[in-house]
Amino acid sequence: MRGAVLYGPRDVRFEERETPKIVKPTDAIIRISATCVCGSDLWPYRGIQPIAQPTPMGHEYCGIVEEVGSAVTSIKPGQFVIGSFFASDNSCPNCQIGYQSSCQHAEFVGTAQAPLLRVPLADGTLVTTPDVPSSEMVPSLLALSDVMGTGWFAADAANVKPGSTVVVVGDGAVGLLGVLSVKQMGAERIIAMSRHQSRQKLAREFGATDIVTERGEEGMARIKELTGGIGADSVLECVGTQESMMQAISSARKGGYVGYVGVPHGVELDGEKLFYAHVHLHGGPAPVRRYLPDLIKLVWNKKINPGKVFDLTLPLDQVAEGYRAMDERRAIKALLRPTQ
């Protein structure tokens, strides 16, 4: 089969790759209905996160089960399934308390920009939908594989409560779906930090009540101004840079909560500043598997439509253009559909 391979900075190729097969009895093979380019894929694409060799890409996926290993009991061929970027057994001590992305047997699922995908630990990793969905619903279900689950975790980690004031730092797909998440959780005031009109528009659609375009000291001052000098009850950090993390911590009220899900690059925290900030910090790789059953219900019952973050749809063989469009900020998120 052919799939996406990253060779180096801004060099993505769609080329022959080995067709996945059952390797362990706990594996499943799924035929991809849709995959996409993630904002975190842009770190290696831009050369900020170096790769040692040509690397298959893609960690967001949904599709139809084609084959399962002999030990798989709950997943069957023909079912439509969604999984996370970390395979998990869903039964180890870390999984049992809801941290499947830190499963003791976790495996990264990173070859999804292709027509077929091997998913390890299929029983623990994959969640089925009530039926095979319509083509129109697939983008929203795909969003649950990472960006919606990650935005939801950011909101959960930030202890969002009904009636609260929330700041969302970052206007990529995760930040925008963070806005949607906190709206679902009942936040009353949702302040989205964004400089891009198309993203501001979507943030408003998802529930943002205020938009802040300023950054750094000016951004912090604007948040304080909007919150009567207090700061926000909860802040979602959805970027992963030093500036975004400090923006998040400084935007929280004393005793407030920061949920951070941006993959950190060059982030260092000053112990003394953190000590006197008096905020709760929690985050990390989102345990998407924890939230999948509930998020699938919300999409299936048309309570949320996270697929709106996909503003560019391409055939899978044009994956390189998907990366370019996101790198150049011509697209929020590029959806890729294999030609069946």
C-alpha positions in Angstrom: 0.0 0.0 0.0 1.0 3.7 -0.2 1.1 6.0 2.8 2.7 9.2 4.1 6.4 9.2 5.0 8.2 12.2 6.4 11.8 12.4 5.2 12.9 15.6 6.7 11.8 19.3 7.1 8.9 20.0 4.8 9.5 16.8 2.9 6.4 14.5 3.1 6.0 11.8 0.4 3.2 9.5 -0.4 4.9 6.3 -1.3 5.0 2.5 -1.0 4.9 1.2 2.6 4.5 -2.3 3.9 0.9 -3.4 4.2 0.1 -3.9 7.9 -0.6 -7.4 9.1 -1.6 -9.0 12.4 1.7 -9.3 14.4 0.3 -10.1 17.9 -2.9 -12.0 18.7 -4.2 -8.8 20.4 -3.9 -6.7 17.2 -6.6 -5.5 14.8 -6.3 -4.2 11.2 -8.7 -1.4 10.3 -9.4 0.1 6.9 -9.2 3.8 7.4 -12.4 5.8 6.6 -10.6 9.1 7.4 -7.4 10.4 8.9 -5.8 13.8 9.1 -2.8 16.0 9.8 -2.3 17.0 13.4 -0.8 20.3 14.7 1.7 18.2 16.6 2.8 16.7 13.2 4.0 20.1 12.3 6.8 20.0 14.9 8.8 17.3 13.0 7.6 18.7 9.7 9.2 22.0 10.5 12.4 20.4 11.7 11.8 21.6 15.3 11.6 17.9 16.4 14.2 16.1 14.4 13.7 12.6 13.0 16.5 10.1 12.5 15.1 8.3 9.5 12.2 8.4 7.1 9.1 8.1 9.3 5.6 6.9 8.6 3.1 9.5 9.8 -0.4 9.8 11.3 -1.9 9.2 14.7 -5.6 10.1 14.2 -7.9 7.5 12.7 -11.3 5.9 12.4 -12.6 3.2 10.1 -13.9 -0.4 9.6 -12.3 -3.4 11.3 -11.0 -5.8 8.6 -9.3 -8.4 10.7 -8.6 -9.2 14.3 -6.0 -11.4 16.1 -6.9 -14.6 17.8 -7.0 -13.1 21.3 -9.3 -10.2 20.4 -12.8 -10.7 21.9 -14.8 -7.4 21.9 -13.9 -6.0 18.5 -15.2 -7.7 15.3 -14.7 -7.3 11.5 -17.2 -5.0 10.0 -17.5 -2.7 13.0 -16.8 1.0 12.8 -14.2 1.9 15.4 -12.3 4.9 16.8 -9.0 4.7 18.7 -6.5 7.0 20.4 -2.9 7.8 19.4 -1.8 5.5 22.3 -2.8 1.9 22.3 -3.7 0.8 25.8 -4.9 -2.4 27.5 -7.5 -0.4 29.4 -6.9 -2.7 32.4 -3.6 -1.8 34.0 -3.5 0.3 37.2 -2.9 3.5 35.2 -5.8 2.7 32.8 -8.1 1.9 35.7 -7.8 5.4 37.0 -8.4 7.0 33.6 -4.8 7.6 32.3 -4.7 5.2 29.4 -2.1 7.3 27.6 0.2 6.2 30.4 -0.8 2.6 30.2 2.0 0.3 31.4 1.8 -1.5 28.0 1.2 1.6 25.9 2.2 1.7 22.3 2.2 4.8 20.1 0.0 4.4 17.0 1.8 6.5 14.4 1.2 5.2 10.9 -2.4 6.2 10.3 -1.9 8.4 7.2 -2.5 5.3 5.0 -5.4 3.1 3.8 -4.8 0.4 6.4 -3.6 0.5 10.0 -2.5 -2.0 12.6 -3.8 -1.2 16.0 -2.2 -3.0 19.0 -4.2 -4.0 22.1 -7.4 -3.7 20.1 -9.8 -4.7 22.9 -8.5 -1.9 25.1 -7.8 0.7 22.5 -10.7 0.7 20.0 -14.3 1.9 20.8 -17.1 1.0 18.5 -19.9 3.3 17.3 -23.6 2.1 17.5 -23.6 1.5 13.8 -21.6 2.3 10.7 -21.9 6.1 10.5 -22.9 8.3 7.5 -20.1 9.9 5.5 -21.2 13.3 6.9 -20.6 12.1 10.5 -17.2 10.7 9.9 -15.2 14.0 10.3 -16.7 14.6 13.8 -16.0 11.0 14.8 -12.4 11.3 13.5 -12.0 14.5 15.6 -12.6 12.3 18.7 -9.4 10.3 18.0 -7.3 13.1 19.2 -8.2 16.8 19.1 -11.7 16.7 20.6 -10.5 14.2 23.3 -7.5 16.4 24.0 -9.5 19.6 24.2 -11.9 17.8 26.6 -9.0 16.6 28.7 -7.6 20.2 28.9 -11.0 21.3 30.2 -11.3 18.4 32.6 -7.8 19.0 33.9 -8.6 22.7 34.3 -11.6 21.7 36.5 -14.1 23.6 34.4 -17.4 24.0 36.3 -20.9 25.3 35.3 -20.9 29.1 35.5 -17.2 29.5 35.5 -14.9 31.9 33.6 -12.5 30.1 31.3 -9.6 31.3 29.1 -8.4 29.2 26.1 -4.8 29.8 25.0 -4.3 28.6 21.4 -6.6 28.7 18.4 -5.6 25.5 16.6 -7.9 22.6 16.4 -7.3 21.6 20.0 -7.9 25.1 21.4 -11.1 25.5 19.3 -12.4 22.1 20.5 -11.4 23.2 24.0 -13.8 26.0 23.6 -16.5 23.5 22.5 -15.7 21.3 25.5 -15.9 24.1 28.1 -19.2 25.2 26.6 -20.5 21.6 27.0 -19.3 21.7 30.6 -21.4 24.8 31.3 -18.8 27.6 31.4 -20.5 30.9 31.4 -17.7 33.1 30.1 -15.3 31.7 27.5 -12.4 33.9 26.5 -10.6 32.6 23.4 -7.1 34.0 22.6 -6.9 34.2 18.8 -5.5 36.5 16.1 -7.0 34.8 13.1 -10.5 35.8 11.9 -11.5 32.4 10.5 -10.5 30.8 13.8 -12.2 33.6 15.9 -15.4 32.9 13.9 -15.3 29.2 14.7 -14.5 29.9 18.3 -17.6 32.1 18.5 -19.7 29.3 16.9 -18.3 26.8 19.5 -19.3 29.1 22.4 -16.6 31.8 22.9 -18.1 34.9 24.5 -14.9 37.1 24.2 -11.9 37.2 21.9 -8.5 38.5 23.0 -6.0 39.2 20.2 -3.1 40.5 22.4 -0.2 38.3 23.5 2.4 38.4 26.3 2.2 41.2 28.9 -0.6 42.9 26.9 -2.6 39.6 26.7 -2.2 39.1 30.5 -3.4 42.7 31.1 -6.4 42.2 28.8 -7.4 39.0 30.6 -7.2 40.8 34.0 -9.2 43.7 32.6 -11.9 41.3 31.4 -12.1 39.5 34.7 -12.2 42.5 37.0 -8.5 42.2 37.9 -9.0 38.6 39.2 -8.1 36.2 36.4 -10.0 33.2 35.1 -11.2 30.2 37.1 -9.8 27.8 34.5 -7.3 28.1 31.7 -6.6 25.7 28.9 -3.1 25.7 27.4 -3.2 24.2 23.9 0.0 25.3 22.2 3.1 24.1 24.0 5.5 27.0 23.9 7.1 29.0 26.7 5.0 32.0 25.9 1.7 30.1 25.8 2.4 28.3 29.1 3.3 31.6 30.9 0.3 33.2 29.3 -1.9 30.4 30.8 -0.4 30.5 34.3 -0.6 34.3 34.4 -4.3 34.3 33.2 -5.5 32.1 36.1 -6.9 33.5 39.3 -5.3 32.7 42.6 -6.4 29.1 43.3 -7.3 28.7 39.7 -6.6 25.7 37.4 -4.5 25.3 34.3 -5.0 22.3 32.1 -2.1 22.0 29.7 -2.1 19.7 26.6 0.1 21.5 24.1 3.1 19.2 23.5 5.9 21.3 25.2 8.8 22.6 23.2 11.3 24.6 25.2 9.0 25.1 28.2 10.8 25.8 31.5 9.0 26.9 34.6 10.4 29.3 37.2 9.9 27.6 40.5 9.6 30.8 42.5 7.1 32.3 40.0 5.1 29.1 40.1 5.2 29.0 43.9 3.6 32.5 44.1 1.2 32.0 41.2 -0.9 29.8 43.5 -2.4 27.8 40.6 -3.2 24.1 40.1 -1.3 22.7 37.1 -2.4 19.4 35.4 -2.0 18.0 31.9 0.0 15.8 29.7 -0.8 13.4 26.8 -4.6 13.3 26.8 -6.1 10.0 27.9 -8.5 10.1 24.9 -9.7 6.5 25.6 -11.2 7.7 28.9 -13.6 10.0 27.1 -14.3 8.2 23.8 -17.6 6.4 24.9 -19.2 9.7 26.1 -17.9 11.8 23.2 -19.2 9.2 20.7 -22.6 9.5 22.3 -22.5 13.3 22.0 -21.6 13.2 18.3 -24.0 10.3 17.5 -26.9 12.3 19.2 -25.9 15.4 17.3 -25.1 17.4 20.5 -21.7 18.4 19.2 -20.1 18.8 15.8 -16.4 18.9 16.3 -15.8 18.0 12.6 -16.2 21.7 11.9 -12.5 22.2 12.6 -11.7 20.4 9.3 -11.7 23.3 6.8 -9.7 21.4 4.2 -10.5 17.9 2.8 -8.1 16.2 0.5 -7.6 12.7 -1.0 -5.0 10.9 1.0 -2.5 10.9 -1.9 -2.4 14.8 -1.5 -1.2 14.5 2.1 1.8 16.8 1.4 -0.6 19.6 0.5 -2.4 19.1 3.8 0.9 19.6 5.7 1.7 22.7 3.6 -1.7 24.3 4.1 -1.5 23.8 7.9 2.1 25.0 8.1 1.2 28.1 6.2 -1.9 28.6 8.3 -4.1 28.4 5.2 -6.1 25.6 7.0 -7.0 24.9 10.6 -6.9 21.2 10.1 -6.7 19.0 7.0 -8.9 15.9 6.7 -7.6 13.1 4.4 -9.8 10.4 2.8 -8.3 7.4 1.3 -9.6 6.5 -2.2 -11.3 3.2 -1.6 
